[in-house]
Amino acid sequence: MNLTITGHHLDITPAIRSYVEDKIGRVTRHFDNVIDVSVILAVEKLKHKAEVNVHVRGKDIFVEASDGDMYAAIDALTDKLDRQVLKHKEKIGDVHRESGGVKRQSVE
C-alpha cells in the first residue's frame, strides 16, 4: 500500500503523519486489496479539512470530512472511510451469492 500525505496551508508534522498512518491502517485490517492511498490535509480559515482517495482493485473511494480540529477531522474521515470500505467489501462478496451456485439451480 502506497500512502501519500500532503498538506495545503499546513505543515505535516511527524505527530500528524503517525496519527494518519495509524488511522489509515484500520482500513487495511478490513480490506487487504488497497493499492494506493492519498491523504490531503488542508486548513481554510477556521475549518480543518481532511480528504482521502483510496484506490482499490476496480474502484476509487473518496471521502472528506471537516471539523474545527485537525485530529477530529481525521477521526471523522477514518470512520466514514471504514464504513465505505466495508460496504464495498460486502458488495464484492454478494456478486457470487446472487445466483445461488450450482446446488440451487433447478434441473428440468
Secondary structure, DSSP 8 states (H G I E B T S, - for coil): -EEEEEEESS---HHHHHHHHHHHHHHHHH-S-EEEEEEEEEEETTEEEEEEEEEETTEEEEEEEEESSHHHHHHHHHHHHHHHHHHHHHHHHHTTTSS-TTTTS---
